[in-house]
């Protein structure tokens, strides 16, 4: 059986996460800036709390809170 394949073009993200992600007042452990973008994901069992993923608005350092 022959499979059809097609090429996929790279689609650059214009503008990054600014203006799309919510912000919170938290301190970056790397640069000390007091604002970060955040989102939630369920990374463990469903009876465990969600994990908060954060990205510093200033230096783009990424970290998480459990």
N, C-alpha and C positions, 0 to 999 in steps of 0.2 A: 504494500500500500504506500502510495506516495503522499507526503505531507506538503501542504502549501506553506511557504514562509514569506514573510514580508519584512522589509526593512523599517525600522522605527527611527525617526529623527530625534535628536536631542532637542528638548524644548527648554530653553533657559528660563529660570524664574526671574521675573522682573520685579524689583523692589524688595525682595526678601520677605521677612516676616513682619516688618514694620506695618502697622495699620491693620493687620489681620489677627494677630495673637493678642489675648488680653495681657495686661500688665499688672504687677503687684509690687507693693513696697516691701522689698527684702534686700538684705545686704549680700553682695557678691563676695564669696570667700577669696577670690583672686585679686580684685582691684578695689573692693570696698564701695563700689557704686551702689546706690540704694533703690534701684528699680530693675525689674527683670520680667521677661515674657514667661508665661507658664502654660502648661496643659497637663491633663490628668490621663493616666493609663492604668488599667487593671493588670498588674504584672505578676501577682501572686494568686493564691486561691480566692474564690469569690467571697469567702467570709472574712478576708483580710481587707484593710483599707486600701484605697487607690494610691498609686505613687504619683507625686507631683514632680514633673520635669521642668526645670527652670533654665533660662538662657539670659545672661546679663545683657542689658541694653547698651552698655558701654563697650565692653571688651569681648562679647560673644562667648564667654566661658559658660560651659554647660555643667549642671549638677542636678541631683535629685534629692527629694525629701520623701522619706517613707512614712 
